Amino acid sequence: MNHIVTVQDAVTAFAPDIEPTSAELDAIEREMPAILADVDLLDAQITAMDRPANELDTRRIRRARHRALTTRRELSNRSAAAMVPGGAA
């Protein structure tokens, strides 16, 4: 019987003591407002799932979606502005 094995190296490291780098932690910190806004949106959606839709739940989801989109827009604008060398022409 022939065994089929992979010939590629593992893509991810398996060491349990590997910590995130400072750059990765900084990236997470920059994205934290968007992460929290997404959590709020999911919370609003989960709350509305187990009962009939009402106006309060609809408004809560709409506000949470608006906050998430606004936060992502601000984050992407901030990232784009940081990447442009020399400012606007």
Buried (B, 14 or more C-beta within 10 A) or exposed (E): EEEEEEEEEEEEEEEEEEEEEEEEEEEEEEBEBBEEBBEBBEEBBEEBEEEEEEEEBEEBBEEBBEBBEEBBEEBEEEEEEEEEEEEEE
